[in-house]
Amino acid sequence: MLNKRILLFIPTILIYLTGHAQEKEKNKEPHLKNIKQLTFGGDNAEAYFSFDDKYACFQSNNPAWGLECDQIFFVDVRKGLKDPKTRPQFISTGQGRTTCSFFMPDNKHILYASTHHNDVKCPPPAKPYLNKYLWAIYNTFDIFVADRKGKITQQLTSEKGYDAEATISPKGDKIVFTSTRNGDLDLYVMDIDGKNVKQITTELGYDGGAFFSPDGSKIVFRASRFENEEEKLEYKKLLSMDLVAPTNMEIFVCNADGSDLKQVTKLGKANWAPYFHPSGKKIIFASNHHSQRGYDFQLYMINLDGTGLERITDNSIFNAFPMFSHDGKKIIFSSNRNNAPGSRDTNLYIADWQD
């Protein structure tokens, strides 16, 4: 028979253990504090802070807003979108398909890629080919600049082929983007006004999703590379069809002029959506290298030399598109956490960052 003192002590132990387990559960994402959901419904992704950190531009296909494919909007990150059915201000035209927006240094204009000037209708999404998951590389994408009311003020590219995935140096002087103007998916840099375009990567493969380091001296990006001739031929075949298979990519860094190119990750599977840590010495990125199912993307952080891999998220099966605020205090990312049962929504979240 249990001693009465022990019986009296058991509830205390249970309370302690329960609280300890809950605290352990809370600490699965110790770098993320005060997580706040900003959008509610649809697929919301690629949210990037304005230079003053007050706003974030993003793309969404939320059907509650009457959208058939991705369009560009912006949100006050201090408030979020309170009413999921009320569509925020269009930045894009509402026509064609858009992708990859980014605030200009004046915080009053936003660049983004769009197909609207070619066709007002949404181009069709990529269809599976040879049982592969594919991304469409629309050859009618060009890069535009609009004010926060949606008025286009400039077209930065007009070359034949895909021009998209543009981001701006924290110094406010250069833009990096991906283009197929040479027949491959390579990185280019240009001045903030679209002049002095220079190619900075040349190796065969998909070089994309590039971002500058906090001091503007380096660039981080995702890239596909090939182990044999068969893989190269498949890549070329798909690219000729304006398609790319994003299932095998690694993270690379180089100087802003393309020199000193180095591979950071060698994890296998899909490693993408990289962004520099505020220190400039680490990279945060999305990866499914740990997953047996394939579709389970978590955020990881790694040193520039490929050491010190650390998992950042541990909630839901999709976390991607991380960006740090310019002051380094916050992080914004996309996730399907907090979804209702059966929902596939991807929403924007902001959190305080703790090193």
N, C-alpha and C positions, 0 to 999 in steps of 0.2 A: 504494500500500500504506500502511496506517495505521501511524503511528509506535507503537512498543511503549509509550511513555509514555502516549499517548492511549488505547491499549487498556486499560492498567492503570487509567486515570482514569475510563473509561466506567462501570464498576460503581458507583463513588462517586457519579457524576452521577445514575445511575438510582435509587440509594438515596435521594439527596437529593430528586429529583423525586417519587418515590413517597411519601416522608414528607411533602413539602410538599403534595401532592394530598390525602393523608389528613387533614392538619391543616386544609386548606381545607374539606374535606367536614365535619369536625367543627364548624367554625365557622359552618355555615349557620344554626345556632340559637344565636348567641352569648349571648343573654339567659338561656338555660336551661342550668343546670349540674347534674350529678349526677341525671339523670332516673331515676326509679324507678317501676316498674309496680306498682300497688296491687291490681288485680283481674285475673282471668283467665277470660274467657268470658262470653258474653251481651252485652247492651247495658247499659252502666253509664254514667250521666250525671248532670249537675247535682249535682256534689259540692261542698259548701260547708263551710268550716272552722268548728269551734266557736270561741267567743270566746277560749278559751285556746290555740287552735291545735293541740291534741293530737289531735283527732278530725275526721272529716268525715262528714256525712250524705250519702246519695246514693240514687238510684233505680236499680233493676235489674230485668231480666226474664230473668235467667240460667236457662235451662231445666234446668241441672244442680241447681238449687235447688228444682225443682218448681213453677216460676212460669209462669203463662199470660200475665200482663201485669205492668206495673211495680208494684213494692212498694218500701217505704222501709227502708233499713238504715243502719248507720254503721260506720266502720272507724277503727282506730287508725292514723293516718298515719305513725307511727313504725315500725310493723310491717307494715302491709298485710295482705292475705289470703293466707296461705301455701298453703292447700289449696283449690283452685278448686271442689271438690265439696262442701265443708262450708259449709252456709248460715250466714251470720252472724246475729246477733240481729235479729229483726223489730222495727222501730219501728212500722210500720203493722199493720193487723189481719190481713193476708194475704187480705183479701176486697176485691171491687171493683177499681178502678184508682186508682192514686195518682200524684201528681206534685209537684214543687217543694217539697222539704223545706228547712228552715233551722233551725240551732240557736238556741235561746232564750239570753238573756244569762247564765243561771245554769249553762250547759253541761250541765244535767241533763235538759232537756226539748227537744223538737224539734217544730216545727210543719210541717204538710204538708197538701196538699189530697187529698181522697179521695171516692169515690162509694160506699163500702161501706155507708153508712147508707140508701142507696136500693135497692141490689141487691148481693147477695154475689158475683154473677158479674161477670166482666170485661165492661164494655161493649165493643161491637165497634169495631175501628179504623176510621178514615175510609176510605171507598172513593173512588177517583178519580172526578171529575165533570168532564165536558167536557175530558177528557184533562189535567187539572190535578193536581199534587201538592197534597194538602190535609192540614190538621190538624183533628182533631175537637175541638170546644169543648163538652165534656160539661156539660150544664146541671144535672147533679146533683153537681158538684164543690162541696164546702164545705171550709173550713179548720179543722183540728183541731190540738190540742196533745197530745203524749204524752210519757211519761217514757222513759228509755232501755231499759226492759223492755217497752215497747209498750203500757202502760196509758194510755188516753185520759183526760186530766185536764180538758180544756176543748174546747168547740166555739166557734170565734170568729165564724163566719158562719152565717146560716140564711136569707138572702134567696133568693128564687127566681132561678135562673139560675146561670151560671158564676162561681165565686169561687175563684181559684187564683193561682199565681205570686207567692206572698207571700215577702218578705224583710224583714229587720229592720235598723234603723239601728245603726251602730256605737255610738251613744250609748245604745242599749238602751231607748229610749222609744217608738219609732214603728214601725209595720209599713206597708209599701206593697204593694198587691196589685192584680190585674186583675179586673174584674167586668163582667158584662152586665146588671146590675140596672136600668140605664136604657135597655136595648135596644142598646147599643153596647159595644165592648170598650175601656173606659176605666180609668185609674188612680185608685185611692183610697188614702188613708192613714187609719190608725186608731191609737189608743193600743195599747200592748202587751197590754192586757187585752181588746181588741176594741171598746172604747167610742169615742165621738166620731169616727165615720166621716165623712170628707169627700172629695168628688170633686175631683181636681186636674187632670184633662185633659178636654177637651170636644169636640175636633175629631173628625170622623168618621174612623174607621180603627182598626186594631188597635194599641192601646198596651199593651205587655206586657214581661215580662222585666226589671222595674225593680230597680235597686239604689241605695242611698244612697252618697254620697261618704264618705271616711274621717271627716270632721268632722260628717256628718249634715246638712249645709246644702243639698246638691243631690241630685238624682235623675237617673240615666241610664237610658234605656230604648230599645227598638226600636219602630218604628211604621211602619205602612203609610199612605201618603197617595196621592191620586189626581190624575191629570192631566186627566181628562175625566169627563163624566156617565156614560158607559158603564162605566168602571171602578168608579164609585160604586155603580151599580145592581148590578153583579156582586157586589161586596162585600156589599151588603145581602141579595142573593138567597142567597149562601152562608151568611151569618150566620143567616138565617131557618131554615136547615137544620142549624144548629149546626156549621158548617164555616168554615174560613178558609184562604186561599191564602197561604202564607208566603214566596212567591218574590220579592216586591219590598218590601223594608223598609230603612229608614235609621235611623241612631242620632241620638237627641235628648237634650238635657239641659234641666232646669228647676230652679228652687229647690224646696225640699222642700214648699212650699205650692202649687206649680204655676205660680208667676209666672216671668217672664223665660224663657219657652220658646224654645229655639234648636235648629236643626237642625245637627248636627255633620258628618255624612257626606253626600255627594252622589255616591256611587259607582255606583249602580245595582245591580240584582240583590238578593241577600239579605244584609243586614248586620244581625247580631243577636248575642245573648249578650254584651252589653257589661258591663264592670266597671271601676270606677275604679282607676287606678294609685295606689299608696300615697301619692304626692305630692298627689293630688287634682287634678292639672293635666293629666292624660292619661287616655285610655280605651283599654282593650284590648277587642277584640271579634272575632267570627268573620265571615268574608266569603268569598263565591265570586265577587266582582266581576271577578277576574283570569281566571276559568276560562271556557274555550270550551264545556266539557261541562256545566257547571251544578253537578254534584256534585263539587266539589273545594273544601272549606272549610279555610282557613288562618287563623291568628290574626294580627291586625294591631294596631298601636297608633297613636293619633292624638292631637294636642293638642285641647283643648276648643274652640278656634276653627277646627278643621277643617284645620289645617296639620300638616306633619311626619309624614305617613303613613309607617309603617315596618312591614315584614313581620316577624313573630316566628317562625313555624314554617315548616319546609320538609321535612316528613317525613310521608308517607302522604297520603291524600286527604280525611281528616276530622280536624280539630282544632277543638274548640269548648268552650263552658262554662268559661272561665277564671275563677278566683278567686284573689286574693292573700290570704295569711295576714294576720292583723290586725297582726302585727309587720312586715309588708312583706318578709320574708326569703324566702318560698316562694310558689310558684304551683301550683295543682292544676287539671287540665284533663282532658277526654276526648279520646281519639284511637284510631284504628284502626291505628296503627303497630305493628310487631312481630307482625302477624298471620301465621298459617300460610297457605300458598297456598290460595285459595278461601274463606278465612274472612271473615266480615263483622262479627266481634266489635268492640265499642267498649269500651275499658277506661279505667280511671282512672290517671293518672300525676301524680306530684308531682316538682317540681324546685326547686333553689335558684334564686332570681331574681337576675340581675346587671344593673344599670343601665349 
